[in-house]
Amino acid sequence: MAGPTKATILIVDDEESILDTLSSILEDEGHDVITASSGESAISKFIENPPDIILLDVWMPGIDGIETLKSIREKNRDVCVIMISGHSNIDTAVQAIRLGAYDFLEKPLSLDKVLILIRRALEMQMLEKENMALRTSMARNWEIVGESPEINELKDKIMKAAISQGRVIILGESGSGKELVARALHNASQRRDKNFIEVNCAAIPHELIESELFGHEKGSFTSAFESKKGKFELADEGTLFLDEIGDMSLATQAKVLRVIETQEFQRVGGSKKIKVDVRIIAATNKDLEEEIQKATFREDLYFRLNVIPIYVPPLRERKDDIPRLVDYFLINLSQQYGQKSKKVSKTTLRALMDYNWPGNVRELKNTIERFVIMNPAEVIDVKAIQPFKGAKSDYSGYKTLRDAREQFEKDFILKKLQGNNWNVSKTAEALEIERSNLHRKIKSLGIETP
């Protein structure tokens, strides 16, 4: 980590010699220094030019250091305040720390200690800023993008469910964003400062899943060379996300059910009961009621998990969000690959809007990533998506034959129009229908032409 940069430091003390000495040494270190000889003056200067660090004397005429600290902390809870006192008083030090002071120095001051403490305070501030930037970046990566009625309803359900401790089961197709919903639930809950632990039940071999969930003791099986905490233990006081729970074996389902009921378990090969406080969020792309009928999923576990069901709509049901998602992915992926922000042409966006996205948001993100990597132009033209335009649409998600037929007809005509460079006469000839009939089809199906 790089050393701390120069800072603005406010020194508050009623002794002129202290102000002169500290100002001189801190300016020699490259810092900007502001001085005040009273609490009233300190508050005024703090408002005019907020410093990075304050050295604040406790005993001053008028408003003393403790009252000054209270006033400053009311205005800005992030500023770093180091208290100074010529009278050794443990109670005063404790009170100052409780009010948010960073540390406490006694007079006569050791200038070496002052410099070390300021250096540590600046390093702490730098770490906090880096941590905040990292949190912001991570939050952006897990942002639920969209303002369609379907997504606004989803966001509303998330906020209502997040404030409770109820178990949540997230339902939806692969790639629709179930993990985003799980993380949003955790980040909006009272457990947000605790661990969010994810387990992909479909990715872990059957013989390892119990060790992964519950941990194991040293020597409990051939490769158990040391004890290991399981996901339940790591998620204590936080959230455990069981993704693709429909792929979990019946034997493991029984043990998970037991943990839900008792909030305790034993590690593999262990005898000690471990008690945990874990909120479980599960997700699946399977129809669990159908799996229950096939005897591949426990009905009692389903009822335990299904306290708050949340359905994530597929992308084809919220196509109004595609322009926002495209812009979001273009900006973030361009930054990730160190490129200038790209845009898509209107024709390209229209083609993206007309596609049904059987792979949902994940497929759209992969498509945009391919655009960013493979196309040097700042504006991505429809020609760049020729391979994509030939992808097959999944019509099985439509409820009625009429809906599927209309969508197929729209996709078919659109691709023919694109293949004929949007020439309606040529397209009508290729489709072996009257030009006027094709015009009516284009209008009724909502196909926009350039």
Residue pairs with C-beta under 8 A, 6 or more apart in sequence:
1 123
1 126
1 127
4 119
4 122
4 123
4 125
4 126
5 122
6 29
6 30
6 31
6 32
7 31
7 32
7 51
7 52
7 53
7 118
7 122
8 31
8 32
8 33
8 34
8 49
8 50
8 51
8 52
8 53
9 26
9 31
9 32
9 33
9 34
9 51
9 52
9 53
9 54
9 55
9 118
10 33
10 34
10 35
10 36
10 42
10 45
10 46
10 51
10 53
10 54
10 55
11 18
11 19
11 22
11 23
11 26
11 33
11 34
11 35
11 36
11 54
11 55
12 35
12 36
12 37
12 38
12 39
12 41
12 42
12 54
12 55
12 56
12 57
12 60
12 65
12 68
13 19
13 22
13 37
13 55
13 57
13 60
13 84
14 37
14 38
14 57
14 60
14 61
15 57
16 37
18 57
18 84
18 107
18 109
19 35
19 37
21 109
21 111
22 33
22 55
22 109
22 114
23 33
23 35
25 111
25 114
25 115
26 33
26 118
27 33
29 115
31 118
34 45
34 49
34 51
36 42
36 44
36 45
37 60
38 60
38 61
38 62
38 63
39 60
39 62
39 63
39 64
39 65
39 67
39 68
39 71
40 62
40 63
42 54
42 56
42 68
42 72
43 63
43 68
43 71
43 72
46 54
46 72
46 75
46 76
46 79
47 75
50 76
50 79
51 79
52 79
52 80
52 122
52 125
53 79
53 80
53 81
53 82
53 118
53 121
53 122
54 72
54 79
54 80
54 81
54 82
55 82
55 84
55 105
55 114
56 65
56 68
56 69
56 81
56 82
56 83
56 84
56 101
57 65
57 83
57 84
57 85
58 64
58 65
58 66
58 83
58 84
58 85
58 87
58 89
58 92
58 96
59 65
59 85
59 86
59 87
60 68
63 71
65 83
65 84
65 85
65 96
66 92
66 95
66 96
66 99
69 81
69 83
69 96
69 99
69 100
69 101
70 99
72 79
72 81
73 79
73 81
73 99
73 100
77 100
80 102
80 121
80 124
80 125
81 100
81 101
81 102
82 101
82 102
82 103
82 104
82 105
82 117
82 118
82 121
83 93
83 96
83 101
83 103
83 104
83 105
84 104
84 105
84 106
84 107
84 109
85 92
85 93
85 104
85 105
85 106
85 107
86 106
86 107
86 108
88 106
93 104
96 104
97 103
97 104
102 121
102 124
103 117
103 121
105 113
105 114
105 117
139 187
140 332
141 332
142 179
142 180
142 183
142 184
142 187
143 180
143 328
144 151
144 154
144 155
144 158
144 177
144 180
144 181
144 184
145 321
145 324
145 325
145 328
146 152
146 318
146 320
146 321
146 324
146 325
147 320
147 321
147 324
148 318
148 320
148 321
150 313
150 317
150 318
151 313
151 318
151 321
154 181
154 310
154 311
154 312
154 313
155 184
157 310
158 181
158 184
158 185
158 188
158 310
159 188
161 168
161 185
161 308
161 310
162 184
162 185
162 186
162 187
162 188
162 189
163 188
163 189
163 190
164 308
165 279
166 307
166 308
167 260
167 279
167 280
167 281
167 282
167 304
167 305
167 306
167 307
167 308
168 182
168 185
168 281
168 282
168 307
168 308
168 309
168 310
169 245
169 281
169 282
169 283
169 284
169 288
169 305
169 306
169 307
169 308
169 309
169 310
170 178
170 181
170 182
170 281
170 282
170 283
170 284
170 310
170 312
171 178
171 283
171 284
171 285
171 309
171 310
171 311
171 312
172 178
172 283
172 285
172 311
172 312
172 313
172 314
173 285
173 312
173 314
173 360
173 397
174 285
174 359
174 360
174 362
175 359
175 360
175 361
175 362
175 363
176 312
176 313
176 314
176 315
176 360
176 361
177 312
177 360
177 361
178 243
178 283
178 285
178 312
179 198
179 241
179 243
179 283
181 283
181 310
181 312
182 196
182 198
182 239
182 241
182 243
182 281
182 283
183 196
183 241
185 239
185 281
186 192
186 196
186 238
186 239
186 241
186 281
187 196
189 239
189 279
191 237
191 238
191 239
191 279
194 235
194 236
194 237
194 238
194 239
195 234
195 235
195 236
195 237
195 238
195 239
196 235
196 238
196 239
196 241
197 231
197 234
197 235
197 238
197 239
197 240
197 241
198 241
198 243
199 212
199 213
199 231
199 240
199 241
199 242
199 243
200 243
200 244
201 209
201 242
201 243
201 244
201 245
201 246
201 247
201 248
202 243
202 244
202 247
203 244
204 212
206 249
206 252
209 248
209 249
209 252
210 252
210 255
210 268
211 221
211 224
211 228
211 230
211 268
212 230
212 231
213 230
213 231
213 232
213 252
213 255
213 256
214 230
214 232
214 233
214 255
214 259
214 265
214 266
214 267
214 268
215 227
215 228
215 229
215 230
215 232
215 233
215 267
215 268
215 270
216 224
216 227
216 228
216 230
216 267
216 268
216 269
216 270
217 224
217 227
217 267
217 268
217 269
217 270
218 224
218 225
218 226
218 227
219 269
220 267
220 268
220 269
220 270
221 268
221 269
224 268
224 269
227 267
230 265
230 267
231 240
232 240
232 259
232 265
232 274
232 276
232 278
233 274
233 276
235 276
235 278
236 276
236 277
236 278
237 277
237 278
238 278
238 279
239 278
239 279
239 280
239 281
240 278
240 279
240 280
240 281
241 281
241 282
241 283
242 248
242 256
242 280
242 281
242 282
242 283
243 282
243 283
244 283
244 284
244 285
245 282
245 283
245 284
245 305
246 284
246 285
246 286
246 288
246 291
246 296
246 297
247 284
247 286
248 256
250 296
250 297
250 298
253 297
253 298
253 301
254 298
254 301
255 265
256 301
257 298
257 300
257 301
257 304
258 265
259 265
259 276
259 278
260 280
260 301
260 304
260 305
261 304
263 275
263 276
263 277
263 278
264 273
264 274
264 275
264 276
265 273
265 274
265 276
266 272
266 273
266 274
267 274
280 305
282 305
286 297
288 297
288 302
288 306
289 302
291 297
292 298
292 299
292 302
314 357
314 360
314 397
315 321
315 322
315 357
315 360
315 361
315 363
315 364
316 356
316 357
316 397
319 353
322 349
322 352
322 353
322 364
323 349
323 353
325 361
325 364
325 365
326 344
326 349
326 352
326 364
326 368
329 364
329 365
329 368
329 369
330 341
330 342
330 343
330 344
330 368
330 371
330 372
331 341
333 368
333 369
333 372
334 340
334 341
334 342
334 372
335 341
337 372
337 373
339 372
340 378
341 378
342 371
342 372
342 375
342 377
342 378
342 379
342 380
343 378
343 379
343 380
344 352
344 371
344 379
344 380
345 379
345 380
345 381
345 382
346 450
347 381
347 382
347 450
348 380
348 381
348 382
348 384
348 385
350 448
351 382
351 385
351 388
351 389
351 414
351 418
352 364
352 367
352 385
354 410
354 411
354 414
354 447
355 388
355 389
355 391
355 393
355 411
356 393
356 394
356 395
356 397
356 407
356 411
357 363
357 364
358 392
358 393
358 394
358 397
359 366
367 385
367 388
370 388
371 380
371 384
371 385
374 384
375 384
377 384
382 418
389 415
389 418
390 415
393 407
393 408
393 411
395 404
395 407
395 408
398 404
398 407
406 445
409 441
409 445
410 445
410 446
410 447
413 427
413 431
413 438
413 441
413 442
413 445
413 447
414 447
416 427
416 430
416 431
417 423
417 424
417 427
417 442
417 447
417 449
419 427
419 430
420 426
420 427
420 430
422 449
422 450
424 435
424 438
424 439
424 442
424 449
425 435
427 438
428 434
428 435
428 437
428 438
431 438
433 441
441 447
442 449
